[in-house]
């Protein structure tokens, strides 16, 4: 079974990325061959600063490895180290109905937030379909916000199979299965909205201690007085705590909320302590990796080689299927 996912190097990774995509992807590694990549071509739809692009890409790889990605089990690579994916995206785009892309929420949301409607932003889901189909992926772990893109991928694969499928099974592509994270569907940010770089409400995985504490202390709360009972279910503090605390600790905080007598400031301190502790082993691993200057680039180079081998085979199949080659 091949498991595939991508993460954009559009900024520094935060705990929303961690619980939404990275942790499930790392856990899935034991179930098959994981192909995980840094989606730098995709990031180019929103990031036009070459130095930031280089730095973020490297840093996302480093942070992913520090969080437990095992480069022996799978492959970690840069999307752009497999340029065949853009060739496949072109082929896919020729059967993709405009209407399918016009319906994509992610595109509409980005435009609504003021991003320029470039052709790349519009065809983003086609490139994503190519990412998935070029490795004959079976399972794609993603956050809920990517669910529609997976549906688009399956639609495009079906369209290719209908148009060009021949041979015994009539298939050019197998249809990938999404694996949507439900337990941690939405990780709330400091303001209670979904944690997202574009909302400026994030807590970084590897932020400085002082800054991390400051950010947690700035979580927005309602004005319930210290003595009164508080609702844990609507509190970002409690929701974030439950991601890192044990069941017993979570229950204890739930009760303390319901009972009253504890202020939000105290709950924030508990959250900070538990969160800081949770990422301690990852910080240690990160320091180890940083002590080996070439490690990350070596991992990426090896990953690119493995990914290329598969992509080249699939692309050869596609070129034949559509008649670009004999
Ligand atoms: N669009 C995804 C995101 O922003 C990243 C991504 C690009 C991806 N290509 C992919 C995820 C292929 C899964 C599979 O999170």
Boltz pocket constraint, residues with backbone or C-beta under 6 A from the ligand:
constraints:
  - pocket:
      binder: B
      contacts: [[A, 4], [A, 5], [A, 6], [A, 7], [A, 8], [A, 39], [A, 42], [A, 127], [A, 128], [A, 131], [A, 132], [A, 140], [A, 141], [A, 142], [A, 146]]
      max_distance: 6.0
